[in-house]
Amino acid sequence: MNEPIAIDIGYSSTKVSYKGKTIRFPTAISFATDVGTQFGTDNVYEFEGEKYYVGQEAVSEESFTTTDYKFLKKFAPLLIYHILKKFNEHSLDTPVDIRTGLAITDWGNKTDFKDRLTSFTVDGVTLDLNVILIPQGAGTIIDWVNNENGGEYPDRISVVDIGHNTINFLSYVNGKPVKKDINGYPGHGISSIVKPFTSYLENTYSMNFSQLEAIQIFIKGTFMFNGEEQQGVVDIITQLKKQFVSKLFNSVLVNDKKIIGISNVVLLAGGGATLLTDVTFPKQYKMVNEPVFANVRGYAV
């Protein structure tokens, strides 16, 4: 393999950066059942005694939905194998260099997670990985400094990285992270509005929706049912976005008010940052380019 592959595994989507290109697919896993039909193709893998769908094909009411580290530890090897199979130029019988990350709230598990990824077997193929772990949020700072600021660190730079389950807050002084200024806010990410949105869909249409299905609808911003756009869904999405912004201003941006105030630059990144495009912030705030890919671009530097 000529260069490392960068992978950012989030609880709603997985981002990949390789050779200057980025892709994204749902972090979706579900059990695969042989229905006896030979028509069509599937992404089905055998892993630790079970068969699973991975990615878009796993997005259904049967897909596993969790924001727990145990899910990440269990299925990160399967997601990485799925990615490497897609990049079929790679030889899976040689060590592969991987750069990936963990949320601040999960960072205490970094050794456990790295050990889990070092060697594993899928479809009877054993992979050996050389793994470098980077905290989520730090990748955004690395990306912005190298790709947007000529490689120069401001005296103090901070990042508000809004993920699916967690908001990561980090601050760097003179190009180095300040440990006491690093915070993770579990439960404050996009999942805080996806859960009530999922309940709304289920109660309104009397059908089951996984959170992954609901996320797809929420991101799209519209929903067609029986051939008609559902204005009620559009309205609830708008309402929930406003609630999310209000909650952000009354949680993270209050708790870290001092650090934010004295930062030369405050980066906004992560999938949740896309909900803030119409919000007016103080002038030191910067919405990064394609915020959902900021971390993984930084991992690739």
C-alpha positions as a Markdown table, in Angstrom:
| # | Residue | x | y | z |
|---|---|---|---|---|
| 1 | Met | 0.0 | 0.0 | 0.0 |
| 2 | Asn | 1.5 | 3.3 | -1.0 |
| 3 | Glu | 0.0 | 5.5 | 1.6 |
| 4 | Pro | -2.2 | 5.3 | 4.8 |
| 5 | Ile | -5.9 | 5.2 | 4.5 |
| 6 | Ala | -7.8 | 7.6 | 6.8 |
| 7 | Ile | -11.1 | 6.4 | 8.3 |
| 8 | Asp | -13.4 | 8.3 | 10.6 |
| 9 | Ile | -16.0 | 5.9 | 12.1 |
| 10 | Gly | -19.0 | 7.9 | 13.4 |
| 11 | Tyr | -22.1 | 6.4 | 14.9 |
| 12 | Ser | -24.2 | 7.6 | 12.0 |
| 13 | Ser | -21.7 | 7.6 | 9.1 |
| 14 | Thr | -18.2 | 6.5 | 8.2 |
| 15 | Lys | -15.9 | 8.8 | 6.3 |
| 16 | Val | -12.9 | 7.7 | 4.3 |
| 17 | Ser | -10.1 | 9.8 | 2.8 |
| 18 | Tyr | -7.5 | 8.2 | 0.4 |
| 19 | Lys | -5.3 | 9.8 | -2.2 |
| 20 | Gly | -7.2 | 13.1 | -2.0 |
| 21 | Lys | -10.6 | 11.6 | -2.4 |
| 22 | Thr | -13.3 | 11.3 | 0.3 |
| 23 | Ile | -16.3 | 9.0 | 0.5 |
| 24 | Arg | -19.1 | 8.5 | 3.1 |
| 25 | Phe | -21.4 | 5.7 | 3.8 |
| 26 | Pro | -23.9 | 4.9 | 6.7 |
| 27 | Thr | -22.3 | 3.2 | 9.7 |
| 28 | Ala | -25.0 | 0.5 | 9.4 |
| 29 | Ile | -24.8 | -3.1 | 10.4 |
| 30 | Ser | -27.5 | -5.7 | 10.4 |
| 31 | Phe | -27.8 | -9.5 | 10.4 |
| 32 | Ala | -27.8 | -11.0 | 6.9 |
| 33 | Thr | -30.4 | -13.8 | 6.3 |
| 34 | Asp | -30.3 | -16.1 | 3.3 |
| 35 | Val | -33.8 | -15.9 | 1.8 |
| 36 | Gly | -32.9 | -18.3 | -1.0 |
| 37 | Thr | -33.2 | -15.7 | -3.8 |
| 38 | Gln | -30.3 | -15.7 | -6.3 |
| 39 | Phe | -31.2 | -12.3 | -7.8 |
| 40 | Gly | -29.1 | -9.3 | -6.9 |
| 41 | Thr | -25.9 | -8.8 | -5.0 |
| 42 | Asp | -25.2 | -8.0 | -1.4 |
| 43 | Asn | -22.4 | -6.7 | 0.8 |
| 44 | Val | -22.5 | -9.7 | 3.1 |
| 45 | Tyr | -19.6 | -10.7 | 5.3 |
| 46 | Glu | -19.0 | -13.5 | 7.8 |
| 47 | Phe | -17.5 | -12.1 | 11.0 |
| 48 | Glu | -17.1 | -13.8 | 14.4 |
| 49 | Gly | -19.7 | -16.5 | 13.7 |
| 50 | Glu | -22.4 | -14.4 | 12.1 |
| 51 | Lys | -23.2 | -13.0 | 8.7 |
| 52 | Tyr | -23.8 | -9.2 | 8.3 |
| 53 | Tyr | -24.9 | -6.6 | 5.9 |
| 54 | Val | -22.7 | -3.5 | 6.0 |
| 55 | Gly | -23.3 | 0.0 | 4.8 |
| 56 | Gln | -26.3 | 1.3 | 2.8 |
| 57 | Glu | -27.8 | -2.2 | 2.4 |
| 58 | Ala | -28.0 | -2.5 | 6.2 |
| 59 | Val | -30.1 | 0.7 | 6.6 |
| 60 | Ser | -33.4 | -0.6 | 7.7 |
| 61 | Glu | -35.6 | -1.1 | 10.8 |
| 62 | Glu | -33.4 | -4.1 | 11.5 |
| 63 | Ser | -30.1 | -2.2 | 11.6 |
| 64 | Phe | -28.3 | -2.0 | 14.9 |
| 65 | Thr | -28.6 | 1.5 | 16.5 |
| 66 | Thr | -26.4 | 2.5 | 19.3 |
| 67 | Thr | -24.1 | 5.3 | 20.5 |
| 68 | Asp | -22.1 | 3.0 | 22.8 |
| 69 | Tyr | -18.4 | 2.3 | 22.5 |
| 70 | Lys | -19.1 | -1.4 | 22.7 |
| 71 | Phe | -20.7 | -1.2 | 19.3 |
| 72 | Leu | -17.6 | 0.6 | 17.9 |
| 73 | Lys | -15.3 | -2.0 | 19.4 |
| 74 | Lys | -17.3 | -4.9 | 18.1 |
| 75 | Phe | -17.9 | -3.7 | 14.5 |
| 76 | Ala | -15.0 | -1.3 | 13.6 |
| 77 | Pro | -13.0 | -4.3 | 12.2 |
| 78 | Leu | -16.0 | -5.2 | 9.9 |
| 79 | Leu | -16.4 | -1.6 | 8.7 |
| 80 | Ile | -12.7 | -1.3 | 8.0 |
| 81 | Tyr | -12.7 | -4.6 | 6.1 |
| 82 | His | -15.7 | -3.4 | 4.0 |
| 83 | Ile | -13.7 | -0.2 | 3.1 |
| 84 | Leu | -10.6 | -2.1 | 2.1 |
| 85 | Lys | -12.6 | -4.5 | -0.1 |
| 86 | Lys | -14.0 | -1.5 | -1.9 |
| 87 | Phe | -10.4 | -0.2 | -2.5 |
| 88 | Asn | -9.6 | -3.5 | -4.4 |
| 89 | Glu | -6.1 | -2.1 | -5.3 |
| 90 | His | -5.0 | -3.1 | -1.8 |
| 91 | Ser | -3.4 | -6.4 | -1.0 |
| 92 | Leu | -5.1 | -7.6 | 2.2 |
| 93 | Asp | -2.3 | -10.1 | 2.9 |
| 94 | Thr | 0.2 | -7.4 | 3.9 |
| 95 | Pro | 0.0 | -4.9 | 6.8 |
| 96 | Val | -2.2 | -1.9 | 6.0 |
| 97 | Asp | -1.6 | 1.5 | 7.5 |
| 98 | Ile | -4.8 | 3.0 | 9.0 |
| 99 | Arg | -5.3 | 6.4 | 10.6 |
| 100 | Thr | -8.5 | 6.7 | 12.6 |
| 101 | Gly | -10.0 | 8.4 | 15.7 |
| 102 | Leu | -12.1 | 8.2 | 18.8 |
| 103 | Ala | -14.4 | 10.7 | 20.4 |
| 104 | Ile | -13.1 | 12.5 | 23.4 |
| 105 | Thr | -15.6 | 10.6 | 25.7 |
| 106 | Asp | -14.2 | 7.3 | 24.4 |
| 107 | Trp | -10.5 | 8.3 | 24.4 |
| 108 | Gly | -9.9 | 6.4 | 27.6 |
| 109 | Asn | -10.4 | 3.2 | 25.5 |
| 110 | Lys | -7.7 | 4.1 | 23.0 |
| 111 | Thr | -5.4 | 1.2 | 23.9 |
| 112 | Asp | -8.3 | -1.3 | 23.9 |
| 113 | Phe | -9.5 | 0.0 | 20.6 |
| 114 | Lys | -6.1 | 0.0 | 19.0 |
| 115 | Asp | -5.5 | -3.6 | 20.2 |
| 116 | Arg | -8.9 | -4.6 | 18.7 |
| 117 | Leu | -7.9 | -3.2 | 15.3 |
| 118 | Thr | -4.4 | -4.6 | 15.1 |
| 119 | Ser | -5.4 | -8.0 | 13.9 |
| 120 | Phe | -8.8 | -9.5 | 13.0 |
| 121 | Thr | -10.5 | -12.0 | 10.6 |
| 122 | Val | -13.4 | -11.4 | 8.2 |
| 123 | Asp | -14.5 | -13.9 | 5.6 |
| 124 | Gly | -11.7 | -16.2 | 6.6 |
| 125 | Val | -9.1 | -13.4 | 5.8 |
| 126 | Thr | -6.9 | -12.2 | 8.6 |
| 127 | Leu | -5.9 | -8.6 | 8.4 |
| 128 | Asp | -2.9 | -7.0 | 10.2 |
| 129 | Leu | -3.1 | -3.3 | 10.6 |
| 130 | Asn | -0.7 | -0.6 | 11.6 |
| 131 | Val | -3.0 | 1.8 | 13.5 |
| 132 | Ile | -2.5 | 5.5 | 14.4 |
| 133 | Leu | -5.3 | 6.9 | 16.6 |
| 134 | Ile | -6.1 | 10.7 | 16.7 |
| 135 | Pro | -8.9 | 12.3 | 18.9 |
| 136 | Gln | -11.9 | 13.4 | 16.9 |
| 137 | Gly | -11.7 | 17.2 | 16.7 |
| 138 | Ala | -7.9 | 17.2 | 16.5 |
| 139 | Gly | -8.2 | 16.0 | 12.9 |
| 140 | Thr | -10.2 | 19.1 | 12.1 |
| 141 | Ile | -7.5 | 21.4 | 13.5 |
| 142 | Ile | -4.8 | 19.5 | 11.6 |
| 143 | Asp | -6.9 | 19.8 | 8.4 |
| 144 | Trp | -7.6 | 23.5 | 8.7 |
| 145 | Val | -4.0 | 24.4 | 9.7 |
| 146 | Asn | -2.4 | 22.5 | 6.8 |
| 147 | Asn | -5.0 | 23.0 | 4.1 |
| 148 | Glu | -6.5 | 26.4 | 4.9 |
| 149 | Asn | -3.8 | 28.3 | 6.9 |
| 150 | Gly | -0.5 | 27.5 | 5.2 |
| 151 | Gly | 0.6 | 25.2 | 7.9 |
| 152 | Glu | 0.7 | 27.9 | 10.6 |
| 153 | Tyr | -1.0 | 27.5 | 13.9 |
| 154 | Pro | -2.7 | 30.5 | 15.5 |
| 155 | Asp | -1.6 | 31.3 | 19.1 |
| 156 | Arg | -4.7 | 29.6 | 20.3 |
| 157 | Ile | -7.2 | 27.6 | 18.2 |
| 158 | Ser | -10.2 | 25.7 | 19.3 |
| 159 | Val | -12.7 | 23.4 | 17.6 |
| 160 | Val | -16.4 | 22.6 | 18.3 |
| 161 | Asp | -16.8 | 19.2 | 16.6 |
| 162 | Ile | -20.4 | 18.2 | 16.5 |
| 163 | Gly | -20.8 | 14.5 | 15.9 |
| 164 | His | -23.8 | 12.1 | 15.9 |
| 165 | Asn | -23.7 | 11.4 | 19.7 |
| 166 | Thr | -20.9 | 13.6 | 21.1 |
| 167 | Ile | -19.7 | 17.2 | 20.8 |
| 168 | Asn | -15.9 | 17.3 | 21.0 |
| 169 | Phe | -14.2 | 20.5 | 22.2 |
| 170 | Leu | -10.5 | 20.9 | 22.0 |
| 171 | Ser | -8.1 | 23.8 | 22.3 |
| 172 | Tyr | -4.5 | 24.1 | 21.0 |
| 173 | Val | -2.0 | 26.7 | 22.3 |
| 174 | Asn | 1.2 | 27.3 | 20.2 |
| 175 | Gly | 0.4 | 24.2 | 18.1 |
| 176 | Lys | -0.1 | 21.8 | 21.0 |
| 177 | Pro | -3.3 | 20.5 | 22.7 |
| 178 | Val | -4.1 | 21.7 | 26.1 |
| 179 | Lys | -5.3 | 18.8 | 28.2 |
| 180 | Lys | -7.4 | 20.8 | 30.7 |
| 181 | Asp | -9.3 | 22.5 | 27.9 |
| 182 | Ile | -10.4 | 19.2 | 26.2 |
| 183 | Asn | -14.1 | 18.3 | 26.9 |
| 184 | Gly | -16.5 | 15.8 | 25.5 |
| 185 | Tyr | -20.3 | 16.2 | 25.7 |
| 186 | Pro | -22.0 | 12.9 | 25.1 |
| 187 | Gly | -25.7 | 13.0 | 24.2 |
| 188 | His | -25.4 | 16.6 | 22.8 |
| 189 | Gly | -24.8 | 15.6 | 19.2 |
| 190 | Ile | -27.3 | 15.1 | 16.3 |
| 191 | Ser | -28.7 | 12.0 | 18.1 |
| 192 | Ser | -30.4 | 14.4 | 20.6 |
| 193 | Ile | -32.8 | 15.5 | 17.9 |
| 194 | Val | -32.8 | 12.3 | 15.8 |
| 195 | Lys | -34.4 | 10.3 | 18.6 |
| 196 | Pro | -37.5 | 12.6 | 18.9 |
| 197 | Phe | -37.6 | 12.8 | 15.1 |
| 198 | Thr | -37.7 | 9.0 | 14.9 |
| 199 | Ser | -40.5 | 8.9 | 17.4 |
| 200 | Tyr | -42.4 | 11.5 | 15.3 |
| 201 | Leu | -42.1 | 9.4 | 12.1 |
| 202 | Glu | -43.2 | 6.2 | 13.9 |
| 203 | Asn | -46.2 | 7.8 | 15.6 |
| 204 | Thr | -47.2 | 9.7 | 12.5 |
| 205 | Tyr | -47.0 | 6.8 | 10.0 |
| 206 | Ser | -47.5 | 3.9 | 12.3 |
| 207 | Met | -44.4 | 2.1 | 11.0 |
| 208 | Asn | -41.1 | 1.3 | 12.5 |
| 209 | Phe | -38.1 | 3.5 | 11.6 |
| 210 | Ser | -34.5 | 2.8 | 12.7 |
| 211 | Gln | -32.6 | 5.9 | 13.7 |
| 212 | Leu | -30.3 | 5.4 | 10.7 |
| 213 | Glu | -33.4 | 5.6 | 8.4 |
| 214 | Ala | -34.5 | 8.7 | 10.3 |
| 215 | Ile | -31.1 | 10.3 | 9.9 |
| 216 | Gln | -31.2 | 9.8 | 6.1 |
| 217 | Ile | -34.6 | 11.6 | 6.0 |
| 218 | Phe | -33.4 | 14.3 | 8.3 |
| 219 | Ile | -30.3 | 15.0 | 6.3 |
| 220 | Lys | -32.3 | 15.1 | 3.1 |
| 221 | Gly | -34.8 | 17.5 | 4.6 |
| 222 | Thr | -37.8 | 16.1 | 3.0 |
| 223 | Phe | -39.9 | 12.9 | 2.9 |
| 224 | Met | -42.1 | 11.4 | 0.2 |
| 225 | Phe | -44.9 | 9.1 | 1.2 |
| 226 | Asn | -47.6 | 7.7 | -1.1 |
| 227 | Gly | -46.2 | 9.9 | -3.8 |
| 228 | Glu | -46.5 | 13.2 | -1.9 |
| 229 | Glu | -44.0 | 15.3 | -0.1 |
| 230 | Gln | -44.9 | 15.4 | 3.6 |
| 231 | Gln | -44.9 | 19.0 | 4.7 |
| 232 | Gly | -45.3 | 18.0 | 8.4 |
| 233 | Val | -41.9 | 16.2 | 8.2 |
| 234 | Val | -40.3 | 19.3 | 6.7 |
| 235 | Asp | -41.8 | 21.4 | 9.5 |
| 236 | Ile | -40.6 | 19.2 | 12.3 |
| 237 | Ile | -37.1 | 19.1 | 10.8 |
| 238 | Thr | -37.0 | 22.9 | 10.9 |
| 239 | Gln | -38.3 | 23.0 | 14.4 |
| 240 | Leu | -35.8 | 20.4 | 15.7 |
| 241 | Lys | -32.9 | 22.3 | 14.0 |
| 242 | Lys | -33.9 | 25.4 | 15.9 |
| 243 | Gln | -34.0 | 23.5 | 19.2 |
| 244 | Phe | -30.6 | 22.0 | 18.5 |
| 245 | Val | -29.0 | 25.5 | 17.9 |
| 246 | Ser | -30.6 | 26.8 | 21.1 |
| 247 | Lys | -29.3 | 23.8 | 23.1 |
| 248 | Leu | -25.8 | 24.4 | 21.7 |
| 249 | Phe | -25.8 | 28.0 | 22.8 |
| 250 | Asn | -26.9 | 27.0 | 26.3 |
| 251 | Ser | -24.4 | 24.1 | 26.8 |
| 252 | Val | -21.0 | 23.8 | 25.1 |
| 253 | Leu | -20.8 | 27.5 | 24.2 |
| 254 | Val | -21.5 | 28.4 | 27.8 |
| 255 | Asn | -19.3 | 25.9 | 29.5 |
| 256 | Asp | -16.3 | 26.7 | 27.4 |
| 257 | Lys | -17.1 | 30.4 | 27.1 |
| 258 | Lys | -13.7 | 31.6 | 28.3 |
| 259 | Ile | -11.6 | 29.4 | 26.1 |
| 260 | Ile | -13.7 | 30.2 | 23.1 |
| 261 | Gly | -13.6 | 33.9 | 23.9 |
| 262 | Ile | -9.8 | 34.1 | 24.0 |
| 263 | Ser | -9.2 | 31.8 | 21.0 |
| 264 | Asn | -7.9 | 33.5 | 17.8 |
| 265 | Val | -9.9 | 30.9 | 15.7 |
| 266 | Val | -12.8 | 28.7 | 16.7 |
| 267 | Leu | -13.6 | 26.0 | 14.1 |
| 268 | Leu | -17.0 | 24.5 | 13.6 |
| 269 | Ala | -17.0 | 21.0 | 12.2 |
| 270 | Gly | -18.7 | 17.6 | 12.1 |
| 271 | Gly | -22.0 | 16.6 | 10.6 |
| 272 | Gly | -23.9 | 18.7 | 13.2 |
| 273 | Ala | -22.2 | 21.9 | 11.9 |
| 274 | Thr | -24.2 | 21.7 | 8.8 |
| 275 | Leu | -27.2 | 22.7 | 11.0 |
| 276 | Leu | -25.6 | 26.0 | 11.8 |
| 277 | Thr | -25.1 | 27.5 | 8.4 |
| 278 | Asp | -27.8 | 30.1 | 9.0 |
| 279 | Val | -26.5 | 31.1 | 12.5 |
| 280 | Thr | -24.6 | 34.3 | 13.1 |
| 281 | Phe | -21.4 | 33.7 | 15.3 |
| 282 | Pro | -18.7 | 36.1 | 16.6 |
| 283 | Lys | -16.0 | 36.8 | 14.0 |
| 284 | Gln | -13.4 | 34.3 | 15.3 |
| 285 | Tyr | -15.7 | 31.4 | 14.3 |
| 286 | Lys | -15.0 | 29.7 | 11.0 |
| 287 | Met | -17.2 | 27.0 | 9.4 |
| 288 | Val | -14.7 | 24.6 | 7.9 |
| 289 | Asn | -15.0 | 23.4 | 4.3 |
| 290 | Glu | -17.2 | 20.3 | 4.0 |
| 291 | Pro | -17.4 | 20.0 | 7.8 |
| 292 | Val | -18.5 | 16.3 | 7.8 |
| 293 | Phe | -15.1 | 15.4 | 6.2 |
| 294 | Ala | -12.9 | 17.7 | 8.3 |
| 295 | Asn | -11.7 | 15.1 | 10.8 |
| 296 | Val | -10.9 | 12.4 | 8.2 |
| 297 | Arg | -9.0 | 14.9 | 6.0 |
| 298 | Gly | -6.9 | 15.8 | 9.0 |
| 299 | Tyr | -6.2 | 12.1 | 9.8 |
| 300 | Ala | -4.9 | 11.8 | 6.2 |
| 301 | Val | -2.3 | 14.6 | 6.6 |
